[in-house]
Amino acid sequence: MIHGKIWNSVRTLFLGLTCICGWIGPATAQTGPFGSGWVLEPDASSFNFQSVKNQTKVESSSFATFSGSIDPSGVATIRFLLDSVDTKVDLRNVRMRFLMFETFQYPEAVVSAVIDPGALADLAQVRRKTISLPYTLTLHGVTKAFEASVVVTQLADDMVAVSTGAPIVVATEDFNLTPGVKKLEEAANVVIIPSATVTFDFVFRKSADGVVPTAPAAPENPSSVALETAGNFDLAACKGRFEILSRSGHIYFRTASAMLDSKSAPLLDSMVDIIERCPGLLIEISGHTDSDGSNATNQRLSDARAASVARYFQAKGIDKSRFVTIGYGETRPVAPNDTSENKARNRRIEFAVVGG
């Protein structure tokens, strides 16, 4: 439900950034159109993205952590930390992080632009105007160029507001988010319209003389911005997280082998923190295969793959007593084994709380 809205928000955020940098007041005439640069004020700014599920229910969400700057040359950069998605519901946030945005692999969205100083040269005189702004958005491993119309308002000599004149509509397929939408639909048992709308009101403040803003950088641990309970999770939160992680589809093995592929590391490493925050619980790791091959071969393979995942967690310092492993072979498919896509869905690892 929040899918398309994120990159909507991001793109729109950039707009705001570009707007402010474009503003030229008399005080900056001797230092160039951008002066010492501009900095986004997150506490004074707001943005929301809306999605629609089951045809009529509109849900509004946002991101809690974002930053932006414009350097003296007019290069604008804004970052959204996707782990900070805020839907106002804990497990919905977790679904968005792991199933939609796949933040363990793509932790941030970045908007950037080089701003034309002439676009807002008269803002100090007219105080408010609508302009068209080109920008690029990098999200989910995809970079695309867009252009949007925004309203720029000079609030003070050192402050500018940038806002949407009308909601911006974005399609999730532009950033390869369609598979994530399908996972969300299955997890929540809803139908989601594969587009979203974004609205925003961003405030930028001029940097102090001699203080040049640098492009914002993501923290070493992006997931630290996630909006969730500090410390250990309760039983419901643990069960919900393991059910969601079972749907991720990002644990990979070599063909016909129980050897984990290195592509599995981002998700498994993210799970280590969750397992540690669910102390005292016994977790079942189950392996599943498609129907290719014999029943006996698939049973052995599913057993071995579940055990391989348990060993990975043990190597990360989690005691082996926390796990029980089991293979179900081809006996529990989640889809008919009639296409390569469905077979890939059936080849999976699942997690469940079975004791504690």
Sine and cosine of phi, psi and omega as CSV:
sin_phi,cos_phi,sin_psi,cos_psi,sin_omega,cos_omega
0.00,0.00,-0.44,0.90,-0.05,-1.00
-0.99,-0.15,-0.21,0.98,-0.08,-1.00
-0.54,0.84,-1.00,0.10,-0.13,-0.99
-0.85,0.53,-0.42,0.91,-0.12,-0.99
-0.92,0.40,-0.55,0.83,-0.05,-1.00
-0.86,0.50,-0.79,0.62,-0.09,-1.00
-0.95,0.32,-0.38,0.92,0.12,-0.99
-0.87,0.49,-0.77,0.64,-0.06,-1.00
-0.89,0.46,-0.66,0.75,-0.05,-1.00
-0.87,0.49,-0.78,0.63,-0.05,-1.00
-0.86,0.51,-0.66,0.75,-0.03,-1.00
-0.92,0.39,-0.57,0.82,0.02,-1.00
-0.86,0.52,-0.70,0.72,-0.01,-1.00
-0.84,0.54,-0.63,0.78,-0.01,-1.00
-0.82,0.57,-0.73,0.68,-0.03,-1.00
-0.86,0.50,-0.67,0.74,-0.03,-1.00
-0.89,0.46,-0.71,0.70,-0.04,-1.00
-0.89,0.45,-0.57,0.82,-0.04,-1.00
-0.89,0.46,-0.75,0.66,-0.11,-0.99
-0.89,0.46,-0.67,0.74,-0.06,-1.00
-0.89,0.45,-0.46,0.89,-0.04,-1.00
-0.96,0.29,-0.36,0.93,-0.07,-1.00
-0.94,0.35,0.71,-0.71,0.01,-1.00
-0.82,-0.57,0.89,-0.45,0.06,-1.00
-0.96,-0.26,0.22,-0.98,-0.03,-1.00
-0.84,0.54,-0.55,0.84,-0.07,-1.00
-0.93,0.37,-0.32,0.95,-0.06,-1.00
-0.99,-0.17,0.06,1.00,-0.13,-0.99
-0.87,0.48,-0.56,0.83,-0.06,-1.00
-1.00,0.09,-0.23,0.97,-0.05,-1.00
-0.93,-0.37,0.13,0.99,-0.01,-1.00
0.99,-0.16,0.26,-0.97,-0.10,-1.00
-0.89,0.46,-0.42,0.91,-0.04,-1.00
-0.96,-0.28,0.02,1.00,0.02,-1.00
0.82,0.58,-0.74,-0.68,0.06,-1.00
-1.00,0.06,0.04,1.00,0.00,-1.00
0.95,-0.31,0.05,-1.00,-0.03,-1.00
-0.73,-0.68,0.47,-0.88,-0.03,-1.00
-0.78,-0.63,0.71,-0.70,0.06,-1.00
-0.95,0.32,0.69,-0.73,0.03,-1.00
-0.97,-0.25,1.00,-0.05,-0.07,-1.00
-0.85,0.52,-0.63,0.78,-0.06,-1.00
-0.93,0.38,-0.40,0.92,0.01,-1.00
-0.99,-0.14,-0.02,1.00,-0.10,-1.00
-0.94,-0.34,0.32,-0.95,0.05,-1.00
-0.50,-0.86,0.48,-0.88,0.15,-0.99
-0.40,-0.92,0.46,-0.89,0.00,-1.00
-0.60,-0.80,0.52,-0.86,0.12,-0.99
-0.79,-0.61,0.64,-0.77,-0.12,-0.99
-0.90,-0.44,0.65,-0.76,0.08,-1.00
-0.77,-0.63,0.29,-0.96,-0.04,-1.00
-0.81,-0.58,0.78,-0.63,0.08,-1.00
-0.85,-0.53,0.46,-0.89,-0.01,-1.00
0.77,0.64,0.61,0.79,0.14,-0.99
0.96,0.28,-0.53,0.85,-0.15,-0.99
-0.79,-0.61,-0.29,0.96,-0.09,-1.00
-1.00,0.01,0.90,-0.44,-0.02,-1.00
-1.00,-0.09,0.76,-0.65,0.03,-1.00
-0.85,-0.53,0.71,-0.71,-0.03,-1.00
-0.93,-0.36,0.72,-0.69,-0.03,-1.00
-0.64,-0.77,0.05,-1.00,-0.02,-1.00
-0.40,-0.92,-0.13,-0.99,0.14,-0.99
-0.83,-0.55,0.69,-0.73,-0.10,-1.00
-0.99,0.11,-0.40,0.92,-0.10,-1.00
-0.81,-0.59,0.88,-0.48,0.07,-1.00
-0.46,-0.89,0.38,-0.92,-0.02,-1.00
-0.51,-0.86,0.38,-0.93,-0.02,-1.00
-0.33,-0.95,0.39,-0.92,0.06,-1.00
-0.41,-0.91,0.35,-0.94,0.12,-0.99
-0.77,-0.64,0.84,-0.55,-0.04,-1.00
-0.99,0.12,0.14,-0.99,-0.08,-1.00
-0.87,0.50,-0.35,0.93,0.00,-1.00
-1.00,0.05,-0.09,1.00,0.02,-1.00
1.00,-0.10,0.18,0.98,0.05,-1.00
-0.99,0.14,0.87,-0.49,-0.06,-1.00
-0.96,-0.29,0.70,-0.72,0.04,-1.00
-0.67,-0.74,0.74,-0.67,0.06,-1.00
-0.71,-0.71,0.66,-0.75,0.00,-1.00
-0.83,-0.56,0.69,-0.72,0.17,-0.99
-0.94,-0.35,0.79,-0.61,0.11,-0.99
-1.00,0.04,0.93,-0.37,-0.17,-0.99
-0.94,0.34,-0.39,0.92,0.07,-1.00
-0.91,0.42,-0.28,0.96,-0.03,-1.00
-1.00,0.01,0.26,0.97,0.01,-1.00
-0.81,0.58,0.71,-0.71,-0.08,-1.00
-0.82,-0.57,0.98,-0.21,0.04,-1.00
-0.98,-0.22,-0.02,1.00,-0.05,-1.00
0.97,0.25,0.09,1.00,0.04,-1.00
-0.74,-0.68,0.82,-0.57,-0.11,-0.99
-0.81,0.59,-0.85,0.52,-0.09,-1.00
-0.94,0.35,-0.43,0.90,0.09,-1.00
-0.92,0.38,-0.62,0.78,0.10,-0.99
-0.86,0.51,-0.69,0.73,-0.02,-1.00
-0.90,0.43,-0.66,0.75,0.05,-1.00
-0.87,0.49,-0.70,0.72,-0.01,-1.00
-0.89,0.46,-0.65,0.76,-0.04,-1.00
-0.92,0.39,-0.77,0.64,-0.16,-0.99
-1.00,-0.02,-0.52,0.86,-0.07,-1.00
-0.99,-0.14,-0.60,0.80,-0.07,-1.00
-1.00,-0.02,-0.91,0.42,-0.09,-1.00
-0.99,0.13,-0.33,0.94,-0.03,-1.00
0.77,0.64,0.84,0.54,-0.12,-0.99
-0.91,0.42,-0.36,0.93,0.06,-1.00
-0.90,0.44,-0.33,0.94,0.01,-1.00
-0.92,-0.39,-0.55,0.83,-0.03,-1.00
-0.78,-0.63,0.99,0.13,-0.17,-0.99
-0.97,0.26,-0.27,0.96,-0.08,-1.00
-0.59,-0.80,0.33,-0.95,0.16,-0.99
-0.90,-0.44,0.66,-0.75,-0.08,-1.00
-0.80,-0.60,0.76,-0.65,0.09,-1.00
-0.92,-0.38,0.69,-0.73,-0.02,-1.00
-0.57,-0.82,0.38,-0.92,0.02,-1.00
-0.23,-0.97,0.39,-0.92,0.19,-0.98
-0.94,-0.34,0.87,-0.48,-0.21,-0.98
-1.00,-0.06,0.70,-0.71,0.08,-1.00
-0.97,0.24,0.90,-0.44,-0.05,-1.00
-0.90,0.43,-0.33,0.94,-0.03,-1.00
-0.98,0.19,-0.27,0.96,-0.10,-1.00
-0.88,0.47,-0.54,0.84,-0.05,-1.00
-0.82,-0.57,0.47,0.88,-0.07,-1.00
-0.87,0.50,-0.47,0.88,-0.04,-1.00
-0.98,-0.21,0.24,0.97,-0.07,-1.00
-0.88,0.47,-0.58,0.81,-0.01,-1.00
-0.88,0.47,-0.45,0.89,0.00,-1.00
-1.00,0.01,-0.72,0.69,-0.09,-1.00
-1.00,0.07,-0.33,0.94,0.07,-1.00
0.95,0.31,-0.51,0.86,-0.03,-1.00
-0.47,-0.88,0.74,-0.67,0.03,-1.00
-0.39,-0.92,0.33,-0.94,0.05,-1.00
-0.96,-0.28,0.75,-0.66,-0.02,-1.00
-0.75,-0.66,0.32,-0.95,0.08,-1.00
-0.97,-0.23,0.76,-0.64,-0.11,-0.99
-0.81,-0.59,0.82,-0.57,0.13,-0.99
-1.00,0.07,0.54,-0.84,0.01,-1.00
-0.33,-0.94,0.18,-0.98,0.12,-0.99
-0.86,-0.51,0.55,-0.83,0.03,-1.00
-0.82,-0.57,0.79,-0.61,0.11,-0.99
-0.95,-0.33,0.87,-0.49,-0.07,-1.00
-0.50,-0.86,0.75,-0.67,0.09,-1.00
0.84,0.55,0.60,0.80,0.06,-1.00
0.98,0.18,0.12,0.99,-0.04,-1.00
-0.86,-0.52,0.67,-0.74,0.08,-1.00
-0.88,-0.47,0.79,-0.61,0.00,-1.00
-0.70,-0.72,0.45,-0.89,0.03,-1.00
-0.98,-0.18,0.62,-0.79,0.01,-1.00
-0.64,-0.77,0.10,-1.00,0.12,-0.99
-0.56,-0.83,0.65,-0.76,-0.04,-1.00
-0.59,-0.81,0.33,-0.94,0.02,-1.00
-0.98,-0.19,0.78,-0.63,-0.01,-1.00
-0.72,-0.70,0.37,-0.93,0.04,-1.00
-0.97,-0.24,0.81,-0.59,-0.03,-1.00
-0.92,-0.40,0.78,-0.63,-0.04,-1.00
-0.80,-0.61,0.81,-0.59,0.07,-1.00
-0.99,0.15,0.89,-0.45,-0.04,-1.00
-1.00,-0.01,-0.55,0.83,-0.01,-1.00
-0.34,-0.94,0.06,-1.00,-0.01,-1.00
-0.86,0.51,-0.48,0.88,-0.07,-1.00
-0.89,-0.45,0.30,0.96,-0.08,-1.00
-0.56,-0.83,0.69,-0.72,0.00,-1.00
-0.72,-0.69,0.62,-0.78,0.10,-1.00
-0.95,-0.32,0.64,-0.76,0.03,-1.00
-0.80,-0.61,0.80,-0.60,-0.08,-1.00
-0.61,-0.79,0.28,-0.96,0.05,-1.00
-0.98,0.21,0.70,-0.71,0.11,-0.99
-0.98,0.19,-0.46,0.89,0.04,-1.00
-0.43,-0.90,0.44,-0.90,0.01,-1.00
-0.82,0.57,0.61,-0.79,0.02,-1.00
-0.98,-0.17,0.78,-0.63,-0.04,-1.00
-0.99,-0.15,0.72,-0.69,-0.02,-1.00
-0.71,-0.70,0.63,-0.77,0.03,-1.00
-0.99,-0.14,0.72,-0.70,-0.06,-1.00
-0.93,0.38,-0.44,0.90,-0.06,-1.00
-0.91,0.42,-0.36,0.93,0.00,-1.00
-0.89,0.45,-0.39,0.92,-0.04,-1.00
-0.86,-0.52,0.49,0.87,0.04,-1.00
0.81,0.59,0.62,0.79,0.01,-1.00
-0.99,-0.16,0.01,1.00,-0.02,-1.00
-0.87,0.50,-0.69,0.73,0.07,-1.00
-0.86,0.51,-0.58,0.81,0.04,-1.00
-0.92,0.40,-0.60,0.80,0.05,-1.00
-0.88,0.48,-0.68,0.73,0.00,-1.00
-0.89,0.46,-0.64,0.77,0.03,-1.00
-0.91,0.42,-0.65,0.76,0.05,-1.00
-0.89,0.46,-0.67,0.74,0.00,-1.00
-0.87,0.49,-0.69,0.73,-0.01,-1.00
-0.94,0.35,-0.65,0.76,-0.05,-1.00
-0.92,0.39,-0.62,0.78,-0.07,-1.00
-0.98,-0.20,-0.05,1.00,-0.02,-1.00
0.83,0.56,0.79,0.62,0.01,-1.00
-0.71,-0.71,0.18,-0.98,0.14,-0.99
-0.92,-0.38,0.81,-0.59,-0.10,-1.00
-0.92,-0.40,0.77,-0.64,0.11,-0.99
-0.94,0.33,0.81,-0.59,-0.13,-0.99
-0.98,0.19,0.72,0.70,0.12,-0.99
-0.41,-0.91,0.25,-0.97,-0.02,-1.00
-0.53,-0.85,0.23,-0.97,0.06,-1.00
-0.87,-0.50,0.51,-0.86,-0.05,-1.00
-0.80,-0.60,0.66,-0.75,0.15,-0.99
-0.75,-0.66,0.52,-0.85,-0.03,-1.00
-0.41,-0.91,0.32,-0.95,0.12,-0.99
-0.56,-0.83,0.98,-0.20,-0.10,-1.00
-0.96,-0.30,0.62,-0.79,0.03,-1.00
-0.90,-0.44,0.75,-0.66,0.04,-1.00
-0.86,-0.51,0.64,-0.77,0.00,-1.00
-0.88,-0.48,0.64,-0.77,0.01,-1.00
-0.92,0.40,0.68,-0.74,0.05,-1.00
-0.92,0.38,0.49,-0.87,0.06,-1.00
-0.90,0.44,0.51,-0.86,-0.01,-1.00
-0.81,0.59,0.77,-0.64,0.04,-1.00
1.00,0.07,-0.15,0.99,0.01,-1.00
-0.97,-0.24,0.95,-0.30,-0.07,-1.00
-0.99,-0.10,0.86,-0.52,0.00,-1.00
-0.94,0.34,0.60,-0.80,0.08,-1.00
-0.98,-0.21,0.35,-0.94,0.02,-1.00
-0.87,0.49,0.70,-0.71,-0.01,-1.00
-0.88,0.47,0.57,-0.82,-0.01,-1.00
-0.87,-0.50,0.56,-0.83,0.04,-1.00
-0.96,0.28,0.53,-0.85,0.04,-1.00
-0.93,0.36,0.31,-0.95,0.00,-1.00
-0.88,0.47,-0.52,0.85,0.01,-1.00
-0.86,-0.51,0.99,0.10,-0.07,-1.00
-0.84,0.54,-0.53,0.85,-0.05,-1.00
-0.93,0.38,-0.20,0.98,0.01,-1.00
-0.91,0.41,-0.26,0.97,0.00,-1.00
-1.00,0.00,-0.03,1.00,-0.03,-1.00
-0.86,0.51,0.64,-0.77,0.00,-1.00
-1.00,0.05,1.00,0.01,-0.01,-1.00
-0.50,-0.86,0.24,-0.97,-0.04,-1.00
-0.87,0.50,0.70,-0.71,0.08,-1.00
-0.95,0.30,0.48,-0.88,0.02,-1.00
0.98,0.20,-0.49,-0.87,-0.09,-1.00
-0.97,0.22,0.50,-0.87,0.05,-1.00
-1.00,0.05,0.45,-0.89,0.11,-0.99
-0.98,0.17,0.08,-1.00,-0.11,-0.99
-0.87,0.49,-0.70,0.71,-0.03,-1.00
-0.89,0.46,-0.66,0.75,0.00,-1.00
-0.91,0.42,-0.62,0.78,0.02,-1.00
-0.91,0.41,-0.75,0.67,0.00,-1.00
-0.87,0.50,-0.69,0.73,0.00,-1.00
-0.89,0.46,-0.66,0.75,0.00,-1.00
-0.91,0.40,-0.67,0.74,0.00,-1.00
-0.93,0.38,-0.57,0.82,0.06,-1.00
-0.91,0.42,-0.66,0.75,0.02,-1.00
-0.91,0.41,-0.70,0.71,-0.02,-1.00
-0.90,0.44,-0.47,0.88,0.04,-1.00
-0.91,0.40,-0.34,0.94,-0.03,-1.00
-1.00,-0.10,-0.03,1.00,-0.15,-0.99
-0.92,0.40,-0.61,0.79,-0.01,-1.00
0.95,0.31,0.35,0.94,-0.06,-1.00
-0.91,-0.42,0.51,0.86,0.17,-0.99
-0.92,-0.38,0.88,-0.48,-0.16,-0.99
-0.87,-0.49,0.52,-0.86,0.06,-1.00
-0.76,-0.65,0.38,-0.92,0.14,-0.99
-0.89,0.46,0.47,-0.88,-0.03,-1.00
-0.83,0.55,0.78,-0.62,0.02,-1.00
0.83,0.55,0.48,0.88,-0.06,-1.00
-0.71,-0.71,0.38,-0.93,0.08,-1.00
-0.99,-0.14,0.16,0.99,0.01,-1.00
-0.99,0.16,0.84,-0.54,0.00,-1.00
-0.91,0.41,0.68,-0.73,0.10,-0.99
-0.99,0.16,0.53,-0.85,-0.02,-1.00
-0.88,0.48,-0.37,0.93,0.04,-1.00
-0.90,0.43,-0.27,0.96,-0.01,-1.00
-0.98,0.21,-0.33,0.94,-0.15,-0.99
-0.85,0.53,-0.70,0.71,-0.04,-1.00
-0.83,0.55,-0.70,0.71,0.00,-1.00
-0.94,0.33,-0.72,0.69,-0.03,-1.00
-0.88,0.47,-0.62,0.78,0.03,-1.00
-0.91,0.41,-0.59,0.81,0.06,-1.00
-0.91,0.41,-0.53,0.85,-0.01,-1.00
-0.95,0.32,-0.44,0.90,-0.03,-1.00
-0.84,0.54,-0.72,0.70,0.01,-1.00
-0.88,0.48,-0.64,0.77,0.00,-1.00
-0.91,0.41,-0.70,0.71,0.00,-1.00
-0.88,0.48,-0.66,0.75,-0.01,-1.00
-0.92,0.40,-0.45,0.89,-0.02,-1.00
-1.00,-0.05,0.17,0.99,0.13,-0.99
-0.85,-0.53,0.86,0.51,-0.10,-0.99
-0.92,0.39,0.52,-0.86,0.07,-1.00
0.99,0.16,-0.06,1.00,-0.02,-1.00
-0.99,-0.11,0.65,-0.76,0.08,-1.00
-1.00,-0.04,0.81,-0.59,-0.11,-0.99
-0.93,-0.37,0.80,-0.60,0.09,-1.00
-1.00,0.04,0.78,-0.63,0.12,-0.99
-0.94,-0.34,0.91,-0.42,-0.07,-1.00
-0.90,-0.43,0.64,-0.77,0.04,-1.00
-0.97,-0.25,0.57,-0.82,-0.03,-1.00
-0.66,-0.75,0.54,-0.84,0.00,-1.00
-0.80,-0.60,0.12,-0.99,0.17,-0.99
-1.00,0.08,-0.18,-0.98,-0.09,-1.00
-1.00,-0.10,0.03,1.00,0.05,-1.00
-0.93,0.37,0.68,-0.73,-0.03,-1.00
1.00,0.00,0.04,-1.00,-0.05,-1.00
-0.98,0.18,0.34,-0.94,0.04,-1.00
-0.86,0.52,-0.68,0.73,-0.04,-1.00
-0.90,0.43,-0.67,0.74,0.00,-1.00
-0.90,0.43,-0.68,0.73,-0.01,-1.00
-0.92,0.39,-0.57,0.82,0.04,-1.00
-0.90,0.44,-0.73,0.68,0.01,-1.00
-0.89,0.46,-0.66,0.75,-0.04,-1.00
-0.91,0.41,-0.67,0.74,-0.01,-1.00
-0.92,0.40,-0.62,0.79,0.08,-1.00
-0.87,0.50,-0.74,0.67,-0.07,-1.00
-0.92,0.40,-0.61,0.79,-0.01,-1.00
-0.93,0.36,-0.64,0.77,0.06,-1.00
-0.88,0.47,-0.67,0.74,0.01,-1.00
-0.91,0.42,-0.56,0.83,0.01,-1.00
-0.90,0.43,-0.64,0.77,0.03,-1.00
-0.92,0.40,-0.66,0.75,0.04,-1.00
-0.87,0.50,-0.67,0.74,0.02,-1.00
-0.90,0.44,-0.57,0.82,0.03,-1.00
-0.88,0.48,-0.71,0.70,0.00,-1.00
-0.91,0.41,-0.61,0.79,0.03,-1.00
-0.89,0.46,-0.62,0.79,0.02,-1.00
-0.91,0.41,-0.37,0.93,0.04,-1.00
-1.00,0.00,0.09,1.00,0.11,-0.99
0.98,-0.19,0.10,1.00,0.02,-1.00
-1.00,-0.02,0.79,-0.61,-0.10,-1.00
-0.88,0.48,0.64,-0.77,-0.04,-1.00
-0.90,0.43,-0.33,0.94,0.03,-1.00
-0.93,0.37,-0.21,0.98,0.00,-1.00
-0.98,0.20,-0.17,0.99,-0.14,-0.99
-0.83,-0.56,0.50,-0.86,0.28,-0.96
-0.77,-0.63,0.72,-0.69,-0.04,-1.00
-0.92,-0.39,0.54,-0.84,0.00,-1.00
-0.45,-0.90,0.56,-0.83,0.07,-1.00
-0.93,-0.38,0.69,-0.72,0.03,-1.00
-0.95,-0.32,0.06,1.00,0.01,-1.00
0.84,0.54,-0.75,-0.66,-0.02,-1.00
-0.98,-0.22,0.24,0.97,-0.17,-0.99
-0.99,0.16,-0.21,0.98,-0.05,-1.00
-0.77,-0.63,0.89,0.45,0.00,-1.00
-0.94,0.35,0.52,-0.85,0.09,-1.00
-0.98,-0.19,-0.07,1.00,0.03,-1.00
-0.42,-0.91,0.38,-0.92,0.06,-1.00
-0.88,0.48,0.60,-0.80,0.01,-1.00
-1.00,0.09,0.82,0.58,-0.10,-1.00
-0.92,-0.39,-0.11,0.99,0.06,-1.00
-0.65,-0.76,0.32,-0.95,0.02,-1.00
-0.89,0.45,-0.58,0.82,0.01,-1.00
-0.91,0.41,-0.70,0.71,0.01,-1.00
-0.92,0.40,-0.61,0.79,0.04,-1.00
-0.89,0.45,-0.62,0.78,0.03,-1.00
-0.89,0.45,-0.60,0.80,0.04,-1.00
-0.92,0.39,-0.57,0.82,-0.02,-1.00
-0.96,0.27,-0.43,0.90,0.08,-1.00
-0.99,0.13,0.99,-0.17,-0.16,-0.99
-0.44,-0.90,0.22,-0.97,0.14,-0.99
-0.88,-0.48,0.72,-0.69,0.04,-1.00
-0.87,-0.50,0.36,-0.93,-0.02,-1.00
-0.76,-0.65,0.61,-0.79,0.03,-1.00
-0.44,-0.90,0.56,-0.83,0.10,-0.99
-0.99,0.15,0.84,-0.54,-0.05,-1.00
-0.86,-0.51,0.01,1.00,0.01,-1.00
-0.04,-1.00,0.20,-0.98,0.04,-1.00
0.47,-0.88,0.00,0.00,0.00,0.00
